[in-house]
Amino acid sequence: MKIYDKGLSGVLVIDKPENMTSFNVDYHIKKRLNCSKVGHAGTLDPFATGVLPVLLNNATKLQDRLVNMPKSYEGTLRLGISTDTLDITGRQNGFREVSDSEAESIAAYLKNISGDFIQKIPAFSARKYKGIPLYKYARNNIDVVTDNPTSVVKIYNFEIKSAGNPFIDFKCTVSKGTYIRAIAQEIMDKFDIPAQLYSLRRTSAGGFDVSNALPHDFIEKDADFLIKNIIPTVNINVKL
């Protein structure tokens, strides 16, 4: 078994597979490369796929700068069904039929949500309250979101790719701290219609594009393959 240099430094851009946490990606890479420090720039929900910049050793110092950069997504909203997590992973807590005219009104509204956006922080999120992630309160049916209900983020653009009923396909570019699931909450608040985030894929983050990301099967690749695809820290500084 090869022992790799713990001085390896740079970024591996991973196309995170579905049903894997961002921290599990870190774990697999750290174990494979024997790195002393591994982190990522911008956590993705387990059900989401797409760009996850994984930072190795000294490159972890760039984490804040990379996280602060805009992120782009493609996704699908589903009307008529809501869950406690605002996405397909949660327990259903709302259902009703949605008319075509209602779906059209929602799509028209979403076309104009660019700019400053006041989002409700999802109860099932890693945002901390008194040092504890909100999702831990939510799992124990403790409601603390009302103590810190909103945050202001920026939606740089929001484009409807396909507007139907019940599915609305979209793509968007947003600022740090934006929960795309919060758009489902916005629909419910504005239209009193159940909604959920049905799918989500991050297409860019930290200045890195999904077209240049390592594929979903990166876990099956050997260490030499991963090392060959490390972007050196000096090149990342040029990007920033």
SEKELUM-573660 format. One record per residue (C-alpha): residue in three letters; x, y, z. Coordinates in steps of 0.25 Angstrom, whole numbers, plus 2048, in hexadecimal, padded with zeros to 3 digits. Example, Ala and Ser with C-alpha at 12.3 -4.5 7.8 and 13.67 -1.06 7.14 Angstrom:
# SEKELUM-573660
@fifi:Ala&x:831&y:7EE&z:81F
@fifi:Ser&x:837&y:7FC&z:81D
//
This chain:
# SEKELUM-573660
@fifi:Met&x:800&y:800&z:800
@fifi:Lys&x:806&y:80E&z:7FC
@fifi:Ile&x:807&y:818&z:807
@fifi:Tyr&x:804&y:826&z:800
@fifi:Asp&x:80A&y:833&z:804
@fifi:Lys&x:802&y:83A&z:80E
@fifi:Gly&x:807&y:847&z:808
@fifi:Leu&x:7FE&y:845&z:7FC
@fifi:Ser&x:7F7&y:852&z:7FA
@fifi:Gly&x:7EC&y:857&z:7F1
@fifi:Val&x:7DE&y:855&z:7ED
@fifi:Leu&x:7D7&y:849&z:7E7
@fifi:Val&x:7CA&y:84D&z:7E0
@fifi:Ile&x:7C0&y:841&z:7E3
@fifi:Asp&x:7B2&y:83F&z:7DC
@fifi:Lys&x:7AC&y:83B&z:7E9
@fifi:Pro&x:7A3&y:82F&z:7E7
@fifi:Glu&x:795&y:82E&z:7EC
@fifi:Asn&x:792&y:828&z:7FA
@fifi:Met&x:7A0&y:82C&z:7FF
@fifi:Thr&x:7A3&y:837&z:809
@fifi:Ser&x:7AE&y:841&z:806
@fifi:Phe&x:7B5&y:83C&z:813
@fifi:Asn&x:7B6&y:82E&z:80E
@fifi:Val&x:7BC&y:833&z:801
@fifi:Asp&x:7C7&y:83A&z:80A
@fifi:Tyr&x:7C9&y:82D&z:812
@fifi:His&x:7CB&y:824&z:805
@fifi:Ile&x:7D5&y:82E&z:7FF
@fifi:Lys&x:7DC&y:830&z:80C
@fifi:Lys&x:7DE&y:821&z:80E
@fifi:Arg&x:7E2&y:81E&z:800
@fifi:Leu&x:7ED&y:829&z:800
@fifi:Asn&x:7F1&y:828&z:80E
@fifi:Cys&x:7EF&y:837&z:80F
@fifi:Ser&x:7F0&y:83E&z:81D
@fifi:Lys&x:7E5&y:849&z:81A
@fifi:Val&x:7D9&y:848&z:810
@fifi:Gly&x:7CD&y:851&z:80F
@fifi:His&x:7C3&y:856&z:805
@fifi:Ala&x:7BE&y:863&z:800
@fifi:Gly&x:7AF&y:863&z:801
@fifi:Thr&x:7A8&y:857&z:807
@fifi:Leu&x:79E&y:850&z:7FE
@fifi:Asp&x:791&y:849&z:803
@fifi:Pro&x:793&y:83A&z:802
@fifi:Phe&x:788&y:839&z:7F7
@fifi:Ala&x:78E&y:844&z:7EF
@fifi:Thr&x:799&y:841&z:7E4
@fifi:Gly&x:7A4&y:84A&z:7DE
@fifi:Val&x:7B0&y:852&z:7E0
@fifi:Leu&x:7B7&y:850&z:7EE
@fifi:Pro&x:7C5&y:856&z:7EF
@fifi:Val&x:7CD&y:84E&z:7F9
@fifi:Leu&x:7D9&y:855&z:7FF
@fifi:Leu&x:7E5&y:84E&z:803
@fifi:Asn&x:7EF&y:852&z:80E
@fifi:Asn&x:7F4&y:860&z:80C
@fifi:Ala&x:7E9&y:863&z:802
@fifi:Thr&x:7DF&y:862&z:80D
@fifi:Lys&x:7E3&y:871&z:810
@fifi:Leu&x:7DC&y:875&z:804
@fifi:Gln&x:7CF&y:86F&z:809
@fifi:Asp&x:7C8&y:87C&z:80D
@fifi:Arg&x:7CC&y:883&z:800
@fifi:Leu&x:7C6&y:878&z:7F8
@fifi:Val&x:7BA&y:877&z:800
@fifi:Asn&x:7B7&y:886&z:7FE
@fifi:Met&x:7B7&y:884&z:7EF
@fifi:Pro&x:7A9&y:883&z:7E7
@fifi:Lys&x:7A4&y:875&z:7E5
@fifi:Ser&x:79B&y:870&z:7D9
@fifi:Tyr&x:790&y:866&z:7D9
@fifi:Glu&x:786&y:85E&z:7D1
@fifi:Gly&x:77A&y:858&z:7D7
@fifi:Thr&x:76C&y:854&z:7D7
@fifi:Leu&x:761&y:859&z:7E0
@fifi:Arg&x:754&y:850&z:7E2
@fifi:Leu&x:747&y:857&z:7E5
@fifi:Gly&x:73C&y:851&z:7ED
@fifi:Ile&x:744&y:849&z:7F7
@fifi:Ser&x:74C&y:84E&z:803
@fifi:Thr&x:755&y:848&z:80D
@fifi:Asp&x:75B&y:84B&z:81A
@fifi:Thr&x:769&y:84D&z:814
@fifi:Leu&x:764&y:854&z:808
@fifi:Asp&x:76A&y:84A&z:7FE
@fifi:Ile&x:767&y:83B&z:7FA
@fifi:Thr&x:76E&y:835&z:806
@fifi:Gly&x:764&y:83A&z:811
@fifi:Arg&x:757&y:836&z:816
@fifi:Gln&x:74B&y:83A&z:80E
@fifi:Asn&x:743&y:845&z:816
@fifi:Gly&x:73B&y:84B&z:80B
@fifi:Phe&x:733&y:847&z:7FE
@fifi:Arg&x:729&y:84D&z:7F5
@fifi:Glu&x:726&y:84E&z:7E6
@fifi:Val&x:72C&y:85A&z:7DF
@fifi:Ser&x:725&y:860&z:7D3
@fifi:Asp&x:72C&y:864&z:7C6
@fifi:Ser&x:729&y:873&z:7C9
@fifi:Glu&x:72F&y:872&z:7D7
@fifi:Ala&x:73C&y:86B&z:7D1
@fifi:Glu&x:73D&y:876&z:7C7
@fifi:Ser&x:73C&y:881&z:7D1
@fifi:Ile&x:747&y:87B&z:7D9
@fifi:Ala&x:750&y:879&z:7CD
@fifi:Ala&x:74E&y:888&z:7CA
@fifi:Tyr&x:751&y:88C&z:7D8
@fifi:Leu&x:75E&y:884&z:7D9
@fifi:Lys&x:763&y:88B&z:7CC
@fifi:Asn&x:764&y:898&z:7D4
@fifi:Ile&x:76A&y:894&z:7E1
@fifi:Ser&x:778&y:898&z:7DD
@fifi:Gly&x:77F&y:8A2&z:7E7
@fifi:Asp&x:77F&y:8A2&z:7F6
@fifi:Phe&x:777&y:897&z:7FB
@fifi:Ile&x:772&y:895&z:809
@fifi:Gln&x:772&y:886&z:80C
@fifi:Lys&x:76C&y:87E&z:817
@fifi:Ile&x:777&y:875&z:81D
@fifi:Pro&x:772&y:867&z:81B
@fifi:Ala&x:770&y:85F&z:828
@fifi:Phe&x:778&y:854&z:823
@fifi:Ser&x:785&y:85B&z:820
@fifi:Ala&x:793&y:85B&z:825
@fifi:Arg&x:792&y:86A&z:82A
@fifi:Lys&x:795&y:86A&z:838
@fifi:Tyr&x:78D&y:870&z:844
@fifi:Lys&x:794&y:871&z:851
@fifi:Gly&x:79F&y:868&z:84B
@fifi:Ile&x:796&y:85D&z:847
@fifi:Pro&x:791&y:85A&z:838
@fifi:Leu&x:783&y:85D&z:836
@fifi:Tyr&x:780&y:84F&z:830
@fifi:Lys&x:783&y:849&z:83E
@fifi:Tyr&x:778&y:852&z:844
@fifi:Ala&x:76F&y:84E&z:839
@fifi:Arg&x:771&y:83F&z:83A
@fifi:Asn&x:76D&y:841&z:849
@fifi:Asn&x:760&y:849&z:845
@fifi:Ile&x:766&y:856&z:84C
@fifi:Asp&x:763&y:862&z:845
@fifi:Val&x:76E&y:86D&z:846
@fifi:Val&x:76D&y:872&z:837
@fifi:Thr&x:764&y:87E&z:83C
@fifi:Asp&x:76F&y:883&z:844
@fifi:Asn&x:778&y:885&z:838
@fifi:Pro&x:76E&y:884&z:82C
@fifi:Thr&x:774&y:88B&z:820
@fifi:Ser&x:781&y:88F&z:81A
@fifi:Val&x:783&y:898&z:80E
@fifi:Val&x:78A&y:892&z:802
@fifi:Lys&x:78C&y:896&z:7F3
@fifi:Ile&x:786&y:88F&z:7E7
@fifi:Tyr&x:78E&y:894&z:7DB
@fifi:Asn&x:785&y:88E&z:7D1
@fifi:Phe&x:77A&y:884&z:7D1
@fifi:Glu&x:776&y:87E&z:7C4
@fifi:Ile&x:76A&y:874&z:7C1
@fifi:Lys&x:76E&y:869&z:7B8
@fifi:Ser&x:761&y:862&z:7B7
@fifi:Ala&x:754&y:866&z:7BE
@fifi:Gly&x:74A&y:85B&z:7BF
@fifi:Asn&x:740&y:856&z:7C9
@fifi:Pro&x:744&y:850&z:7D3
@fifi:Phe&x:753&y:852&z:7CF
@fifi:Ile&x:75B&y:85E&z:7CD
@fifi:Asp&x:769&y:85D&z:7C8
@fifi:Phe&x:773&y:869&z:7CB
@fifi:Lys&x:781&y:86D&z:7CC
@fifi:Cys&x:787&y:878&z:7D4
@fifi:Thr&x:793&y:87F&z:7DA
@fifi:Val&x:793&y:883&z:7E8
@fifi:Ser&x:79C&y:888&z:7F4
@fifi:Lys&x:7A2&y:881&z:7FF
@fifi:Gly&x:798&y:87C&z:80A
@fifi:Thr&x:78C&y:87A&z:800
@fifi:Tyr&x:783&y:86E&z:802
@fifi:Ile&x:77D&y:86A&z:7F5
@fifi:Arg&x:773&y:863&z:7FD
@fifi:Ala&x:76E&y:870&z:803
@fifi:Ile&x:768&y:873&z:7F5
@fifi:Ala&x:75E&y:868&z:7F8
@fifi:Gln&x:75B&y:86F&z:805
@fifi:Glu&x:759&y:87C&z:7FE
@fifi:Ile&x:74F&y:876&z:7F5
@fifi:Met&x:747&y:871&z:800
@fifi:Asp&x:747&y:87E&z:807
@fifi:Lys&x:743&y:886&z:7FB
@fifi:Phe&x:739&y:87D&z:7F5
@fifi:Asp&x:734&y:874&z:800
@fifi:Ile&x:738&y:868&z:7F7
@fifi:Pro&x:740&y:85C&z:7FC
@fifi:Ala&x:74E&y:85B&z:7F5
@fifi:Gln&x:75B&y:854&z:7F6
@fifi:Leu&x:769&y:853&z:7F0
@fifi:Tyr&x:768&y:847&z:7E7
@fifi:Ser&x:777&y:847&z:7E2
@fifi:Leu&x:783&y:84F&z:7E3
@fifi:Arg&x:791&y:84F&z:7DC
@fifi:Arg&x:79C&y:85A&z:7DE
@fifi:Thr&x:7A2&y:85D&z:7D1
@fifi:Ser&x:7AD&y:867&z:7D6
@fifi:Ala&x:7B3&y:86B&z:7E4
@fifi:Gly&x:7C0&y:872&z:7E8
@fifi:Gly&x:7C3&y:875&z:7D9
@fifi:Phe&x:7C2&y:867&z:7D5
@fifi:Asp&x:7B9&y:861&z:7CB
@fifi:Val&x:7B2&y:853&z:7CB
@fifi:Ser&x:7B8&y:850&z:7BD
@fifi:Asn&x:7C6&y:850&z:7C3
@fifi:Ala&x:7C2&y:847&z:7D0
@fifi:Leu&x:7C6&y:839&z:7D2
@fifi:Pro&x:7BA&y:82F&z:7D0
@fifi:His&x:7B1&y:829&z:7DA
@fifi:Asp&x:7B9&y:81C&z:7DA
@fifi:Phe&x:7C5&y:824&z:7E0
@fifi:Ile&x:7C5&y:81A&z:7EC
@fifi:Glu&x:7C9&y:80F&z:7E3
@fifi:Lys&x:7D5&y:816&z:7DD
@fifi:Asp&x:7E3&y:813&z:7E3
@fifi:Ala&x:7EB&y:81E&z:7EA
@fifi:Asp&x:7F4&y:820&z:7DE
@fifi:Phe&x:7E8&y:825&z:7D6
@fifi:Leu&x:7E4&y:82E&z:7E1
@fifi:Ile&x:7F1&y:834&z:7E2
@fifi:Lys&x:7F2&y:837&z:7D3
@fifi:Asn&x:7E6&y:83F&z:7D4
@fifi:Ile&x:7E9&y:848&z:7E0
@fifi:Ile&x:7E9&y:856&z:7DC
@fifi:Pro&x:7F5&y:85D&z:7E3
@fifi:Thr&x:7F3&y:868&z:7ED
@fifi:Val&x:7FB&y:872&z:7E4
@fifi:Asn&x:7F0&y:870&z:7D9
@fifi:Ile&x:7E5&y:872&z:7E2
@fifi:Asn&x:7EB&y:880&z:7E7
@fifi:Val&x:7EB&y:884&z:7D8
@fifi:Lys&x:7DC&y:881&z:7D8
@fifi:Leu&x:7D9&y:889&z:7E4
//
